[in-house]
Amino acid sequence: MKILVTGGIGFLGKAVSERLIDIGYNVTTLDNQFTSRNTVENAEFVSGSVTNINLVDKLIHDANFVFHFAGILGTNETLDIIQQTNEVNINGTVNVLQACTKYKVPMVFTSKPNPPGFLNPYTITKETCEKYCMMFHEMYQTKVAIPKIMYLFGPEQLPYPIANYKKYIPTFVLAALRNEPITIYGSGNQIIDPIYIDEAANVMIEIMKDLILDKKTNGQMFDVGTGIGISVNEIVKILIKITKSKSEVVHVQMRNGEPKSSMVVANLNSSPIDQNNHLNFYKALQKTIEFYKKSYGVMQ
C-alpha cells in the first residue's frame, strides 16, 4: 500500500511518515523544504508544493491513501503573507481534494481548533479548508476525515527562527536552558491542550485504518488531544522546575490575531477514535527538553 504524505518532512508529517514505514507501508513525502528539516529515511522524497496541481494529480494517481499536512503555519506571522497563506493552504488543499476525488483515494486533512477570537490568515484558511472538505464529501462522496489537532509538541519541533513561526514549548525550553528571559504573550492564563507528537502520530494511523474501512471517521470532524488543559503560566513553572533555570518570566502584550484569553481543550466525548492513552505531560516535557539539550548544544 502506497501512502502520500504532503508536508511529509514537517513536524507531524515526519513523525507519521516514520511510523508508517516502521509498520510496513510504502511512503512518498511531498514537501517544499521550506525549513531545514532532514528528509525521512526509507521514504521516497518529492520536492515540490501542493500548489502544483499537475504534480499533486500525478502523485495521488499513484497513491492508495493521502495524509494532507502541508500548509503555512503561524498566527501573527501569517498577517504579512496573506496571499501566500491563501494560495498554499486553500488552493493547495483544493488541489489535493480534487485529485483524491478523481482517483477515489481516501485522505486525512488535519485542521486546528478554532475558538472565538483567533482572527488570522492561518485560522481563516483552516476553517475554509474544513468547509471544502465537507463540500467534497457531501457532493462527490470523497472519503475524508478532519482531525482538529490541539497543541503539538515534542522532540524535533523546530524553534523560531528556524521555523518561521513561534511555538510555546520550543521557545520556552530553549530560553530556559540558556537562562534567558521567557517571554509570555498576554497574561499567560490561556489554557491549551498539549499532545505529545508520538501520540498524535499514532492517532493519525488509527484514523487511516478506520477511514480505509469506511467505518466511523469518514466525513467527520473531531478533536485530537488529551482533553486535559493547562495554562501557559503553569507550563513555564514546570519547565523552570525541571531545568532548574534562572530565567526571568516577562509578560508582553498579546500578539495581533490572537485573543487575550482562550481555552483550547479537546472534547473527546464524540471522538470516533480511542484517545485514552496519554504520556504524562511532565514526562513528555522531560523527553522534549533532553532533545533540545542535545540537538542545540545547550547544556546547563
C-alpha positions in Angstrom: 0.0 0.0 0.0 1.4 3.4 -1.1 0.8 6.4 1.0 1.4 10.1 0.1 2.2 12.5 2.9 2.1 16.1 2.0 4.2 18.3 4.2 6.0 15.0 4.8 9.2 16.4 6.4 7.3 18.8 8.7 6.9 18.1 12.4 3.8 15.9 12.2 4.4 14.7 8.6 7.8 13.3 9.5 6.5 11.6 12.6 3.6 10.0 10.8 5.9 9.0 7.8 8.4 7.3 10.1 5.6 5.4 11.9 4.1 4.3 8.6 7.4 3.0 7.4 8.0 1.2 10.7 4.8 -0.8 10.2 5.5 -1.7 6.6 3.9 0.9 4.3 5.5 2.5 1.3 5.6 6.2 1.8 6.1 9.2 -0.5 6.7 12.6 1.1 5.9 15.8 -0.8 7.5 18.9 0.7 8.9 22.2 -0.5 11.7 22.0 2.1 10.7 25.5 3.5 12.6 24.5 6.7 15.9 22.8 7.0 14.5 19.5 8.4 16.0 16.3 7.0 14.1 14.0 4.7 12.6 10.8 6.0 14.8 7.7 5.8 13.4 4.9 3.5 10.7 7.2 2.1 10.5 8.5 -1.5 11.0 12.2 -1.4 9.5 14.6 -3.9 10.5 18.2 -3.7 7.5 20.4 -4.6 4.4 22.2 -3.5 0.7 21.3 -3.2 0.1 24.4 -5.3 1.5 22.5 -8.3 -1.8 20.9 -9.5 -0.1 18.6 -12.1 2.4 17.3 -9.6 -0.4 16.7 -7.0 -2.5 14.9 -9.6 0.4 12.6 -10.6 1.3 11.7 -7.0 -2.2 11.0 -5.9 -2.9 8.9 -9.0 -0.2 6.6 -7.8 -1.3 6.6 -4.1 -3.7 4.5 -2.1 -4.1 7.0 0.7 -3.2 10.6 1.4 -2.2 12.5 4.6 -2.5 16.2 3.8 -0.4 18.0 6.3 1.2 20.6 4.0 0.5 24.3 4.8 1.8 27.6 6.0 1.6 27.8 9.8 1.6 30.7 12.2 -0.9 33.1 13.7 0.5 36.6 13.9 3.2 35.6 11.4 0.8 35.0 8.6 -0.6 38.5 8.7 2.4 39.6 6.5 1.9 36.8 3.9 -1.8 36.6 3.5 -1.8 35.8 -0.3 0.8 33.2 0.1 -1.0 31.6 3.0 -4.3 31.5 1.0 -2.5 30.1 -2.0 -0.8 27.2 -0.2 -3.4 26.4 2.4 -6.6 26.8 0.5 -5.7 26.3 -3.2 -3.3 23.5 -2.2 -5.9 21.7 -0.2 -8.4 22.0 -3.1 -5.8 20.5 -5.4 -5.5 17.5 -3.1 -9.3 17.2 -2.7 -9.9 17.2 -6.4 -7.2 14.6 -7.1 -8.4 12.4 -4.3 -12.0 12.7 -5.6 -10.9 11.9 -9.2 -8.9 8.8 -8.2 -11.1 7.7 -5.3 -8.3 8.0 -2.8 -9.2 8.5 0.9 -7.5 11.4 2.7 -6.9 12.9 6.1 -6.9 16.7 6.3 -5.5 18.0 9.6 -7.1 21.2 10.9 -6.9 23.1 14.2 -9.2 24.2 16.9 -10.9 27.4 16.0 -12.1 29.1 19.2 -13.6 32.7 19.1 -11.1 35.5 18.8 -8.5 33.9 16.6 -8.6 36.1 13.5 -5.6 35.5 11.4 -4.9 34.0 7.9 -3.8 30.6 9.3 -7.0 30.1 11.2 -9.2 31.5 8.4 -7.6 29.3 5.8 -8.0 26.2 8.0 -11.7 26.9 8.6 -12.2 27.4 4.8 -10.5 24.1 4.1 -12.7 22.3 6.6 -15.7 23.5 4.6 -14.2 22.5 1.3 -13.6 19.0 2.7 -17.2 18.7 3.8 -18.4 20.0 0.4 -16.4 17.4 -1.4 -17.5 14.7 0.9 -21.2 15.6 0.6 -21.3 16.4 -3.1 -18.7 13.9 -4.5 -18.6 11.3 -1.8 -14.9 12.0 -1.2 -13.6 9.9 1.7 -12.1 12.4 4.1 -11.6 12.7 7.8 -10.8 16.0 9.5 -9.0 15.7 12.8 -8.5 19.0 14.6 -5.2 18.7 16.5 -4.6 20.6 19.7 -1.2 21.9 20.7 1.5 19.5 19.3 4.9 19.3 21.0 7.9 17.1 21.3 11.3 16.3 20.0 12.2 17.7 16.5 9.7 20.6 16.7 11.7 23.4 15.1 12.2 26.6 17.2 11.9 30.1 15.9 13.6 31.5 13.7 14.5 28.1 12.0 10.7 27.8 11.7 9.0 31.0 10.6 6.5 30.8 13.5 6.8 30.7 17.3 5.5 27.8 19.3 5.3 28.0 23.1 7.2 24.9 24.2 10.4 25.0 21.9 10.6 28.8 22.5 10.3 28.4 26.3 12.6 25.4 26.5 15.5 27.0 24.7 15.1 30.2 26.7 15.0 28.2 30.0 18.1 26.1 29.1 20.0 29.3 28.2 18.8 31.1 31.3 17.4 33.8 29.0 14.1 35.7 29.7 11.0 33.7 28.9 8.5 35.9 27.1 4.8 35.2 27.5 2.3 36.9 25.3 -0.6 38.2 27.4 -1.5 37.1 30.9 -0.4 33.5 30.5 -3.7 32.3 31.7 -4.5 30.9 28.2 -5.4 27.3 28.5 -4.0 24.8 25.9 -4.1 21.1 25.5 -0.6 19.8 24.7 -0.4 16.5 22.9 2.9 14.7 22.5 4.0 14.1 18.9 4.2 10.3 19.1 0.6 10.1 20.4 -0.7 12.4 17.7 1.1 10.3 15.0 -0.4 7.1 16.4 -3.9 8.6 16.3 -3.3 9.6 12.6 -2.5 5.9 11.8 -5.7 4.8 13.6 -7.8 7.3 11.6 -6.2 6.0 8.4 -7.1 2.4 9.3 -10.7 3.4 10.1 -11.1 5.5 7.0 -9.9 2.8 4.7 -12.6 0.5 6.0 -15.2 3.3 5.8 -16.2 3.0 9.5 -16.6 5.9 11.8 -14.3 8.7 10.6 -15.5 9.3 7.0 -16.9 12.8 6.7 -16.3 13.5 10.4 -14.6 16.5 12.1 -13.3 15.8 15.6 -10.7 16.9 18.1 -7.4 15.2 18.7 -5.8 15.9 22.1 -5.6 14.8 25.7 -8.7 16.5 26.9 -6.6 18.0 29.7 -6.0 21.7 29.8 -3.0 23.5 31.3 -2.2 27.2 31.4 0.8 28.7 29.7 1.9 30.0 33.1 1.8 26.5 34.6 3.8 25.1 31.6 6.5 27.7 32.3 6.6 26.9 36.0 7.0 23.2 35.3 9.7 23.9 32.7 11.7 26.1 35.1 11.4 23.5 37.8 12.7 20.6 35.5 15.6 22.7 34.0 16.4 24.5 37.3 16.5 27.6 35.1 17.3 31.1 36.3 15.2 32.7 33.6 13.1 35.7 34.3 9.5 35.5 33.1 8.4 38.5 31.2 4.8 39.2 30.1 4.2 41.3 27.0 1.2 42.5 25.0 -0.8 39.8 23.2 0.0 39.5 19.5 -2.3 40.6 16.8 -4.6 37.9 15.5 -4.9 36.1 18.9 -7.4 36.8 21.7 -6.3 37.9 25.2 -7.9 34.9 26.8 -8.7 31.5 25.4 -9.4 27.9 26.4 -8.5 25.3 23.7 -9.0 21.8 25.1 -10.1 18.7 23.1 -13.6 17.4 23.5 -13.0 13.7 23.3 -16.6 12.6 24.1 -17.6 12.5 20.4 -14.2 11.1 19.1 -14.7 8.2 16.7 -11.1 7.1 17.6 -9.9 5.8 21.0 -7.7 8.5 22.5 -7.4 7.4 26.1 -3.7 6.5 26.4 -1.5 9.5 27.0 2.0 10.0 28.2 2.2 12.1 31.4 2.8 15.7 30.4 5.7 16.1 32.9 7.4 13.0 31.4 6.7 14.1 27.8 8.2 17.5 28.6 11.3 15.9 30.1 11.9 13.9 26.9 11.4 17.1 24.9 13.9 19.1 27.0 16.5 16.3 26.5 16.1 16.6 22.8 16.8 20.4 22.8 19.8 20.0 25.1 21.4 17.5 22.7 20.3 19.0 19.4 21.1 22.6 20.1 24.2 22.2 22.2 22.6 23.7 25.3 24.0 22.1 28.5 23.4 23.6 31.9 
